[in-house]
């Protein structure tokens, strides 16, 4: 798999939003005719996917925030974003 471009600016697709679900506790991704449960890690990544920050900036922010190995964060975030892009939840 070719890596996600460092200057890619991921964002939620049109009509999709990250929503705090107080009734169930946690967050969900709401899209046209679908709801996806988002775990804590995904929420942290998705909150930074605003179409302004580059993928590199997102990874740097998460590595600093959680004091975790940058390469691992980049790999995990890329896999998640590619999966959500295939489901048309995120635009890369």
N, C-alpha and C positions, 0 to 999 in steps of 0.2 A: 504494500500500500504506500503510495506517495504521501509524504507528510503534508499537513495543512499549511498553506502559505503563512509565514510569520506575520505578514501585513494584512491577512484576511480579517475582516471586521464582522464577526458573526452577530446576528440579531434574531429575535423571534420573528417568525413569518407573519405576514399580514393576517390579522384576525386571531392571532394567538397571544395569550397573556399568561403570565405567572400570577397565580392567585393564592393567597393564604386561606386555607380551608379550616376555619376555626372549629367547625363541627366535628371534623375527623382528626384535627391536629395535623399540622404539616402544610405542604404546598401542593398544588396541582397545576398542570398546564391545561388551560382551557382553549380549545380550538373549535372550529366549525364541526359540530356533531361528534366531538370527542373530548374526553377528559383523561389525562394521564397523571398518575401519582408521581411526584418528584421527590426523590430522597434528599437528605441534607446536603450531600456532596453536589448533586446536580443543581440544587437551588443556588448554592454559592457560585457555581460557574454561570448559570443562567442570569443571575442578577447582574453580572458584568457584561453580558452579551447585549450591548445597547446600540450596536452599529457604529459606535464612535471609537471604542477601544479595539486595538488590533489583537489577534490571537496571542502574540508575544506579550503584550501588555497585560492581558488577562492571566496568562501563566505566571508572569512576574508578580502580579498582585497576589495571586493565590499562594505562591511559594513564600512570599514574605509574610503573609497573614498566618499561614499554618506551619511555617518553618519545616517544610517538607522538600524533598529532592525535586528540583525543577523538572528533570527529565521524566520522572514518574507522573508528575502533574500534567505535563504536556501530553504524554501518551494517553493517560486516562481521559483527559478533557477532549482530546482529538477524537478518540473512539466514541465518546458520548455524543459529541457534536455531529459527527458523521452519521451516527445512527439516527439522531433526531432530524438531520437534514434529509435522510432517506425517507423519513415519515412526513416530511414537509412541515415540520414544527419549527425548524431553525433554517435560516438562510445563511450560507457561508459566503 
